[in-house]
Amino acid sequence: MIWNSSEYSHPGHRRKNNEDAVYSNARSGVWCVADGMGGHQNGGLASQWLVDAIASTPAYATIDECVNELQKRIFALNQTLYDKGGALSENSHTKRQTVGCTFVIFISDGVRNACLWAGDSRLYLLRNDNLYQITDDHSLVNDLVSRGIISESETHNHPQAHVVTRALGASETLSFEKKIFKAQQGDRYLLCSDGLYNELEPSDISAALAMSESSQSCRALVDKVLKTEATDNLTACVINAALASGY
């Protein structure tokens, strides 16, 4: 399998700064979207540091080796960001500050895929015209839905809709999830921040991912959101899979 990918990030209509960050490397088969939290400067710092850590990861012979190395770097960065928040709090004599971000990382060797995530940044898959959400949000409202306390329809207007329960740098101990699954010819993947998917219907995402080029898909998703109030930063990273010639 060979990959073609495109990415686009926009601050939205309400915010001057963009705390999102995106990394896309089709050649090495690694992609990431990070959504900063903890204030403009702190959130943007966390997102960028994560992207930098991923970008500096050397190439590995197997996907398992790559995933293991990324996990080590994520845990090390979590400690760095947590300590950074503590230092900022001491200097300003305020409550503990957060220097953190939610993230979703997608890794593929063309046969096997891996997804690592914490928080509410998402990975979608369009396969055989069916849209799947690969990630489960680590958020308060998602926990309430899973426990049957509120319905899915009540999540959109819930007063704590943006409260995440896991994030890089938010606590001294980080818990993130990992999924391993097979790649298939014709797969279309979308990594995105909540500022993108919160303004879209699943049908919007399916229609965009069905376009022939990843750049078309990416632009269609962002343009659709920018026609709304777009109150948050928004980032899309679209990845298309095709069989290499000769197979």
C-alpha positions as CSV (number, residue, x, y, z in Angstrom):
1,M,0.0,0.0,0.0
2,I,1.2,3.5,-0.8
3,W,-0.2,6.7,0.8
4,N,-1.2,10.1,-0.4
5,S,-2.0,12.7,2.3
6,S,-2.9,16.4,2.7
7,E,-3.4,18.6,5.8
8,Y,-4.9,22.0,6.6
9,S,-5.2,23.9,9.8
10,H,-7.1,27.1,10.5
11,P,-7.6,29.2,13.6
12,G,-11.4,29.6,12.9
13,H,-13.4,32.8,13.0
14,R,-13.3,33.6,16.8
15,R,-9.7,32.9,17.9
16,K,-6.6,34.8,16.9
17,N,-4.1,32.0,17.8
18,N,-4.1,28.5,16.5
19,E,-3.3,26.0,19.2
20,D,-3.7,23.0,16.8
21,A,-0.7,21.4,15.2
22,V,-0.4,18.7,12.5
23,Y,2.3,16.4,11.3
24,S,2.1,14.5,8.0
25,N,4.7,12.2,6.5
26,A,3.3,9.8,3.9
27,R,6.7,8.4,3.2
28,S,7.4,7.3,6.7
29,G,3.7,6.4,7.4
30,V,3.2,8.7,10.4
31,W,0.6,11.4,10.9
32,C,-0.6,13.4,14.0
33,V,-3.1,16.0,14.9
34,A,-2.8,17.7,18.3
35,D,-5.2,20.2,19.9
36,G,-3.7,22.4,22.6
37,M,-5.3,23.2,25.9
38,G,-4.3,25.4,28.9
39,G,-4.4,28.8,27.2
40,H,-3.2,30.1,23.9
41,Q,0.5,30.1,24.7
42,N,0.6,26.9,26.8
43,G,-1.7,24.9,24.4
44,G,0.2,25.9,21.3
45,L,3.5,24.9,23.0
46,A,2.3,21.5,23.9
47,S,0.9,20.7,20.5
48,Q,4.1,21.9,18.8
49,W,6.4,20.0,21.1
50,L,4.4,16.8,20.4
51,V,4.7,17.3,16.6
52,D,8.4,18.0,17.0
53,A,8.9,14.8,19.0
54,I,7.1,12.8,16.3
55,A,9.0,14.5,13.5
56,S,12.4,13.6,15.0
57,T,11.5,9.9,15.5
58,P,13.9,7.8,13.3
59,A,12.6,5.3,10.8
60,Y,12.1,1.8,12.1
61,A,11.9,-1.6,10.3
62,T,8.6,-2.6,11.8
63,I,5.4,-0.8,12.9
64,D,5.8,-2.3,16.3
65,E,9.2,-0.7,16.8
66,C,7.8,2.6,15.6
67,V,4.9,2.4,18.0
68,N,7.1,1.5,20.9
69,E,9.4,4.4,20.3
70,L,6.5,6.8,19.9
71,Q,5.1,5.6,23.2
72,K,8.4,6.3,25.0
73,R,8.5,9.8,23.5
74,I,4.9,10.5,24.5
75,F,5.5,9.4,28.1
76,A,8.7,11.5,28.3
77,L,7.0,14.5,26.9
78,N,4.1,14.2,29.2
79,Q,6.4,14.5,32.2
80,T,8.1,17.5,30.6
81,L,4.8,19.3,30.0
82,Y,3.5,18.5,33.5
83,D,6.7,19.9,35.0
84,K,6.4,22.9,32.8
85,G,2.9,23.6,34.1
86,G,4.2,23.3,37.7
87,A,7.0,25.7,37.0
88,L,4.7,28.3,35.5
89,S,2.4,28.0,38.5
90,E,5.2,28.7,40.9
91,N,6.4,31.7,39.0
92,S,3.0,33.3,38.7
93,H,1.8,32.2,42.2
94,T,-1.5,30.9,40.8
95,K,-3.2,27.5,40.7
96,R,-1.5,24.8,38.7
97,Q,-1.3,25.7,35.0
98,T,-1.9,23.2,32.3
99,V,0.5,22.9,29.4
100,G,-1.2,20.1,27.4
101,C,-2.9,18.9,24.3
102,T,-5.2,16.1,23.1
103,F,-3.8,14.1,20.2
104,V,-4.4,11.4,17.7
105,I,-1.5,9.6,16.0
106,F,-1.9,7.3,13.0
107,I,0.9,4.9,11.9
108,S,0.9,2.5,9.0
109,D,3.3,0.3,7.1
110,G,0.8,-0.2,4.4
111,V,-0.4,-3.6,5.8
112,R,-1.0,-2.9,9.5
113,N,-2.2,0.3,11.1
114,A,-1.9,1.7,14.6
115,C,-3.7,4.5,16.3
116,L,-2.7,6.2,19.5
117,W,-4.8,8.8,21.1
118,A,-5.7,10.7,24.3
119,G,-8.6,13.2,24.6
120,D,-11.2,14.0,21.9
121,S,-9.1,14.4,18.7
122,R,-10.4,11.8,16.3
123,L,-9.5,9.3,13.6
124,Y,-12.2,8.4,11.1
125,L,-12.1,5.7,8.4
126,L,-14.1,5.6,5.2
127,R,-14.0,2.0,3.9
128,N,-16.4,0.6,1.2
129,D,-18.5,3.7,1.5
130,N,-19.0,3.2,5.3
131,L,-17.7,5.7,7.8
132,Y,-16.2,4.5,11.0
133,Q,-15.0,6.5,14.0
134,I,-11.9,4.5,15.1
135,T,-11.3,6.5,18.3
136,D,-13.5,6.9,21.3
137,D,-13.5,10.4,22.9
138,H,-12.0,10.6,26.3
139,S,-14.5,13.2,27.5
140,L,-16.9,13.8,30.3
141,V,-20.0,13.7,28.0
142,N,-18.8,10.5,26.3
143,D,-18.4,8.9,29.8
144,L,-22.0,10.0,30.6
145,V,-23.3,8.6,27.4
146,S,-21.6,5.2,28.0
147,R,-23.1,5.1,31.5
148,G,-26.6,5.8,30.1
149,I,-26.9,9.1,32.1
150,I,-27.4,11.3,29.0
151,S,-28.3,10.5,25.3
152,E,-26.1,11.1,22.3
153,S,-28.3,14.0,21.3
154,E,-27.8,15.7,24.6
155,T,-24.0,15.9,24.2
156,H,-24.0,18.8,21.8
157,N,-25.5,21.4,24.1
158,H,-24.1,20.0,27.3
159,P,-22.5,22.7,29.5
160,Q,-19.4,20.5,29.9
161,A,-19.2,19.3,26.3
162,H,-15.5,20.4,26.0
163,V,-14.2,18.8,29.2
164,V,-11.7,16.0,28.3
165,T,-10.7,13.3,30.8
166,R,-7.3,12.5,29.2
167,A,-4.7,14.7,27.7
168,L,-0.9,14.9,27.3
169,G,0.6,17.1,30.0
170,A,-2.6,17.4,32.1
171,S,-1.5,15.0,34.8
172,E,1.7,13.4,36.0
173,T,0.4,10.0,34.8
174,L,-0.8,9.7,31.2
175,S,-3.2,7.1,30.0
176,F,-3.8,6.8,26.3
177,E,-5.4,4.2,24.0
178,K,-4.0,2.1,21.2
179,K,-5.7,0.2,18.4
180,I,-4.1,-2.0,15.8
181,F,-6.0,-3.0,12.6
182,K,-5.4,-3.9,9.0
183,A,-5.2,-1.5,6.0
184,Q,-7.2,-2.1,2.9
185,Q,-7.0,-0.8,-0.6
186,G,-9.2,2.3,-1.0
187,D,-9.2,3.2,2.7
188,R,-9.6,7.0,3.4
189,Y,-8.6,8.2,6.8
190,L,-9.2,11.5,8.6
191,L,-7.4,12.8,11.6
192,C,-9.0,15.9,13.0
193,S,-9.5,18.2,16.0
194,D,-12.9,18.8,17.7
195,G,-13.1,22.2,16.0
196,L,-13.6,20.4,12.7
197,Y,-16.0,17.5,13.5
198,N,-18.2,19.5,15.9
199,E,-19.4,21.6,13.0
200,L,-20.0,18.7,10.6
201,E,-22.4,15.8,10.2
202,P,-21.1,12.3,9.5
203,S,-22.5,12.6,6.0
204,D,-20.3,15.7,5.4
205,I,-17.3,13.7,6.4
206,S,-18.2,10.8,4.2
207,A,-18.9,12.9,1.2
208,A,-15.5,14.7,1.5
209,L,-13.5,11.6,2.1
210,A,-15.1,10.0,-1.0
211,M,-13.4,12.6,-3.3
212,S,-10.6,11.3,-5.4
213,E,-7.7,13.4,-4.0
214,S,-6.8,13.9,-0.4
215,S,-6.2,17.6,-1.1
216,Q,-9.8,17.9,-2.4
217,S,-11.2,16.1,0.7
218,C,-9.2,18.2,3.1
219,R,-10.2,21.5,1.5
220,A,-13.9,20.5,1.3
221,L,-13.9,19.7,5.0
222,V,-12.3,22.9,6.1
223,D,-14.4,25.1,3.7
224,K,-17.6,23.5,5.1
225,V,-16.6,24.4,8.6
226,L,-15.6,27.9,7.7
227,K,-19.1,28.5,6.4
228,T,-20.3,28.1,10.0
229,E,-19.4,30.2,13.1
230,A,-16.2,28.2,13.4
231,T,-15.6,29.2,17.0
232,D,-12.7,26.9,17.6
233,N,-9.4,26.1,15.8
234,L,-9.9,23.4,13.2
235,T,-7.5,20.9,11.6
236,A,-7.9,18.1,9.1
237,C,-5.4,15.6,7.9
238,V,-6.7,13.2,5.1
239,I,-4.9,10.1,4.1
240,N,-5.7,7.9,1.0
241,A,-4.5,4.3,0.5
242,A,-3.9,2.6,-2.9
243,L,-2.1,-0.5,-3.9
244,A,1.5,0.1,-5.1
245,S,2.0,-0.6,-8.8
246,G,2.9,-4.3,-9.6
247,Y,0.5,-5.7,-7.0
